[in-house]
Amino acid sequence: MMTQSAHCTGRRKSWLRPAWTPATIGLMVLGFMVFWPLGLAMLAYIIWGDRMDDFKHDLRRSFGQFKREMDMTGFSNANRGTGNVAFDEYRKAEIERLEAERRKLDEMVDEFDAHLRNLRRAKDQAEFDEFMKSRHNHNGDHSVGGADTAPAT
């Protein structure tokens, strides 16, 4: 399956993506025929599948924060001393540096996700504007907002 970011970068679209395509509709119907929960799962994927990337990202980040908190409270071998004070201090300083770098990377990921959302929004807006323009030209409607002018009596 291809992520939304792959769609924005211009890569080839996947045949199985969260959209109403012949492949997904066929799989949904087949799922209902074989075992109804499969069809229901496919329907859920079609409707909410585009949100799965954000969900996976949030879950991965939450698990990472939980793991780091557990590491800091002493639930891992990483906090046990080696007996060498100089090495333990060096290790502690390096771990703090890496945590700071991780926080910066997490911020960059958030900024990039926001950028992709803005790109998708701009693309959607451009497609909608194009649709409205073609609809306006197709209908021969020259008024603003699509409302007809008052008829002359």
C-alpha positions as YAML, in Angstrom:
chain: A
units: angstrom
residues:
- id: 1
  name: MET
  ca: [0.00, 0.00, 0.00]
- id: 2
  name: MET
  ca: [1.26, 3.48, -0.77]
- id: 3
  name: THR
  ca: [1.15, 6.30, 1.74]
- id: 4
  name: GLN
  ca: [-0.37, 9.69, 1.13]
- id: 5
  name: SER
  ca: [3.10, 11.22, 0.97]
- id: 6
  name: ALA
  ca: [3.88, 8.95, -1.96]
- id: 7
  name: HIS
  ca: [0.85, 10.37, -3.77]
- id: 8
  name: CYS
  ca: [2.15, 13.90, -3.25]
- id: 9
  name: THR
  ca: [5.59, 13.07, -4.58]
- id: 10
  name: GLY
  ca: [4.19, 11.86, -7.89]
- id: 11
  name: ARG
  ca: [4.90, 8.14, -7.59]
- id: 12
  name: ARG
  ca: [2.62, 5.67, -9.30]
- id: 13
  name: LYS
  ca: [-0.64, 5.11, -7.45]
- id: 14
  name: SER
  ca: [-1.22, 1.79, -5.79]
- id: 15
  name: TRP
  ca: [-4.09, -0.39, -6.98]
- id: 16
  name: LEU
  ca: [-5.10, -0.94, -3.35]
- id: 17
  name: ARG
  ca: [-5.59, 2.39, -1.66]
- id: 18
  name: PRO
  ca: [-8.28, 3.82, 0.60]
- id: 19
  name: ALA
  ca: [-10.57, 5.08, -2.16]
- id: 20
  name: TRP
  ca: [-13.61, 3.92, -4.09]
- id: 21
  name: THR
  ca: [-11.77, 2.13, -6.87]
- id: 22
  name: PRO
  ca: [-12.96, -0.96, -8.76]
- id: 23
  name: ALA
  ca: [-10.35, -3.06, -6.94]
- id: 24
  name: THR
  ca: [-11.41, -1.97, -3.45]
- id: 25
  name: ILE
  ca: [-15.11, -2.30, -4.24]
- id: 26
  name: GLY
  ca: [-14.52, -5.77, -5.67]
- id: 27
  name: LEU
  ca: [-12.54, -6.83, -2.61]
- id: 28
  name: MET
  ca: [-15.24, -5.45, -0.35]
- id: 29
  name: VAL
  ca: [-17.99, -7.37, -2.18]
- id: 30
  name: LEU
  ca: [-15.86, -10.52, -2.19]
- id: 31
  name: GLY
  ca: [-15.20, -10.06, 1.51]
- id: 32
  name: PHE
  ca: [-18.91, -9.79, 2.24]
- id: 33
  name: MET
  ca: [-19.58, -12.91, 0.19]
- id: 34
  name: VAL
  ca: [-16.84, -15.00, 1.84]
- id: 35
  name: PHE
  ca: [-17.10, -13.81, 5.46]
- id: 36
  name: TRP
  ca: [-18.98, -10.63, 6.32]
- id: 37
  name: PRO
  ca: [-16.38, -9.21, 8.77]
- id: 38
  name: LEU
  ca: [-13.85, -9.15, 5.91]
- id: 39
  name: GLY
  ca: [-16.21, -7.05, 3.83]
- id: 40
  name: LEU
  ca: [-16.81, -4.79, 6.79]
- id: 41
  name: ALA
  ca: [-13.07, -4.42, 7.35]
- id: 42
  name: MET
  ca: [-12.59, -3.50, 3.68]
- id: 43
  name: LEU
  ca: [-15.40, -0.94, 3.92]
- id: 44
  name: ALA
  ca: [-13.71, 0.59, 6.98]
- id: 45
  name: TYR
  ca: [-10.40, 0.68, 5.09]
- id: 46
  name: ILE
  ca: [-12.03, 2.46, 2.14]
- id: 47
  name: ILE
  ca: [-13.67, 5.05, 4.39]
- id: 48
  name: TRP
  ca: [-10.99, 5.62, 7.05]
- id: 49
  name: GLY
  ca: [-7.83, 4.17, 5.49]
- id: 50
  name: ASP
  ca: [-6.32, 7.54, 4.65]
- id: 51
  name: ARG
  ca: [-6.17, 8.26, 8.39]
- id: 52
  name: MET
  ca: [-4.16, 5.09, 9.09]
- id: 53
  name: ASP
  ca: [-0.79, 6.76, 8.40]
- id: 54
  name: ASP
  ca: [-1.47, 9.43, 11.02]
- id: 55
  name: PHE
  ca: [-2.68, 6.76, 13.46]
- id: 56
  name: LYS
  ca: [0.45, 4.63, 12.93]
- id: 57
  name: HIS
  ca: [2.67, 7.69, 13.34]
- id: 58
  name: ASP
  ca: [0.94, 8.71, 16.59]
- id: 59
  name: LEU
  ca: [1.07, 5.15, 17.92]
- id: 60
  name: ARG
  ca: [4.77, 4.81, 17.10]
- id: 61
  name: ARG
  ca: [5.53, 8.16, 18.78]
- id: 62
  name: SER
  ca: [3.49, 7.26, 21.88]
- id: 63
  name: PHE
  ca: [5.22, 3.91, 22.19]
- id: 64
  name: GLY
  ca: [8.61, 5.60, 21.79]
- id: 65
  name: GLN
  ca: [7.79, 8.09, 24.55]
- id: 66
  name: PHE
  ca: [6.57, 5.27, 26.80]
- id: 67
  name: LYS
  ca: [9.74, 3.28, 26.15]
- id: 68
  name: ARG
  ca: [11.95, 6.29, 26.88]
- id: 69
  name: GLU
  ca: [10.07, 6.95, 30.14]
- id: 70
  name: MET
  ca: [10.49, 3.33, 31.16]
- id: 71
  name: ASP
  ca: [14.20, 3.53, 30.34]
- id: 72
  name: MET
  ca: [14.57, 6.66, 32.45]
- id: 73
  name: THR
  ca: [12.83, 5.13, 35.47]
- id: 74
  name: GLY
  ca: [15.23, 2.19, 35.55]
- id: 75
  name: PHE
  ca: [13.21, -0.56, 33.87]
- id: 76
  name: SER
  ca: [16.02, -1.32, 31.46]
- id: 77
  name: ASN
  ca: [19.64, -2.37, 31.65]
- id: 78
  name: ALA
  ca: [20.70, 0.97, 30.13]
- id: 79
  name: ASN
  ca: [20.58, 2.77, 33.49]
- id: 80
  name: ARG
  ca: [22.67, 0.25, 35.38]
- id: 81
  name: GLY
  ca: [26.16, 1.41, 36.13]
- id: 82
  name: THR
  ca: [29.21, -0.35, 34.77]
- id: 83
  name: GLY
  ca: [31.36, 0.43, 37.78]
- id: 84
  name: ASN
  ca: [33.47, 2.85, 35.76]
- id: 85
  name: VAL
  ca: [32.42, 6.37, 36.76]
- id: 86
  name: ALA
  ca: [34.02, 8.06, 33.75]
- id: 87
  name: PHE
  ca: [32.29, 5.73, 31.28]
- id: 88
  name: ASP
  ca: [28.94, 6.06, 33.08]
- id: 89
  name: GLU
  ca: [29.17, 9.88, 32.90]
- id: 90
  name: TYR
  ca: [30.13, 9.71, 29.22]
- id: 91
  name: ARG
  ca: [27.22, 7.36, 28.50]
- id: 92
  name: LYS
  ca: [24.77, 9.60, 30.37]
- id: 93
  name: ALA
  ca: [25.96, 12.68, 28.42]
- id: 94
  name: GLU
  ca: [25.65, 10.82, 25.09]
- id: 95
  name: ILE
  ca: [22.16, 9.58, 25.95]
- id: 96
  name: GLU
  ca: [21.06, 13.13, 26.80]
- id: 97
  name: ARG
  ca: [22.55, 14.40, 23.52]
- id: 98
  name: LEU
  ca: [20.75, 11.68, 21.56]
- id: 99
  name: GLU
  ca: [17.46, 12.45, 23.32]
- id: 100
  name: ALA
  ca: [17.83, 16.12, 22.36]
- id: 101
  name: GLU
  ca: [18.51, 15.06, 18.76]
- id: 102
  name: ARG
  ca: [15.45, 12.76, 18.85]
- id: 103
  name: ARG
  ca: [13.28, 15.64, 20.05]
- id: 104
  name: LYS
  ca: [14.55, 17.81, 17.17]
- id: 105
  name: LEU
  ca: [13.81, 15.01, 14.69]
- id: 106
  name: ASP
  ca: [10.31, 14.55, 16.13]
- id: 107
  name: GLU
  ca: [9.69, 18.28, 15.69]
- id: 108
  name: MET
  ca: [10.92, 18.05, 12.09]
- id: 109
  name: VAL
  ca: [8.58, 15.11, 11.44]
- id: 110
  name: ASP
  ca: [5.67, 17.13, 12.83]
- id: 111
  name: GLU
  ca: [6.59, 20.09, 10.62]
- id: 112
  name: PHE
  ca: [6.86, 17.84, 7.56]
- id: 113
  name: ASP
  ca: [3.49, 16.22, 8.31]
- id: 114
  name: ALA
  ca: [1.94, 19.67, 8.60]
- id: 115
  name: HIS
  ca: [3.58, 20.62, 5.29]
- id: 116
  name: LEU
  ca: [2.13, 17.52, 3.59]
- id: 117
  name: ARG
  ca: [-1.32, 18.30, 5.01]
- id: 118
  name: ASN
  ca: [-1.03, 21.83, 3.62]
- id: 119
  name: LEU
  ca: [0.02, 20.47, 0.22]
- id: 120
  name: ARG
  ca: [-2.94, 18.07, 0.17]
- id: 121
  name: ARG
  ca: [-5.25, 20.93, 1.19]
- id: 122
  name: ALA
  ca: [-3.87, 23.17, -1.56]
- id: 123
  name: LYS
  ca: [-4.21, 20.38, -4.13]
- id: 124
  name: ASP
  ca: [-7.78, 19.68, -3.04]
- id: 125
  name: GLN
  ca: [-8.59, 23.39, -3.19]
- id: 126
  name: ALA
  ca: [-7.10, 23.69, -6.69]
- id: 127
  name: GLU
  ca: [-9.09, 20.67, -7.89]
- id: 128
  name: PHE
  ca: [-12.28, 22.11, -6.39]
- id: 129
  name: ASP
  ca: [-11.63, 25.53, -7.94]
- id: 130
  name: GLU
  ca: [-11.05, 23.87, -11.33]
- id: 131
  name: PHE
  ca: [-14.29, 21.92, -10.95]
- id: 132
  name: MET
  ca: [-16.24, 25.05, -10.08]
- id: 133
  name: LYS
  ca: [-14.67, 26.91, -13.01]
- id: 134
  name: SER
  ca: [-15.51, 24.11, -15.46]
- id: 135
  name: ARG
  ca: [-19.02, 23.83, -14.00]
- id: 136
  name: HIS
  ca: [-19.44, 27.60, -14.30]
- id: 137
  name: ASN
  ca: [-18.29, 27.55, -17.95]
- id: 138
  name: HIS
  ca: [-20.33, 24.44, -18.76]
- id: 139
  name: ASN
  ca: [-23.55, 25.90, -17.41]
- id: 140
  name: GLY
  ca: [-22.99, 29.21, -19.15]
- id: 141
  name: ASP
  ca: [-23.57, 30.87, -15.81]
- id: 142
  name: HIS
  ca: [-21.72, 34.16, -15.67]
- id: 143
  name: SER
  ca: [-22.90, 35.34, -12.27]
- id: 144
  name: VAL
  ca: [-20.71, 35.20, -9.19]
- id: 145
  name: GLY
  ca: [-21.47, 32.27, -6.91]
- id: 146
  name: GLY
  ca: [-23.66, 30.52, -9.49]
- id: 147
  name: ALA
  ca: [-26.87, 32.42, -8.66]
- id: 148
  name: ASP
  ca: [-28.95, 33.55, -11.61]
- id: 149
  name: THR
  ca: [-29.79, 37.20, -11.96]
- id: 150
  name: ALA
  ca: [-33.34, 38.28, -11.29]
- id: 151
  name: PRO
  ca: [-35.63, 37.75, -14.31]
- id: 152
  name: ALA
  ca: [-36.79, 40.89, -16.11]
- id: 153
  name: THR
  ca: [-40.56, 41.35, -16.01]
...
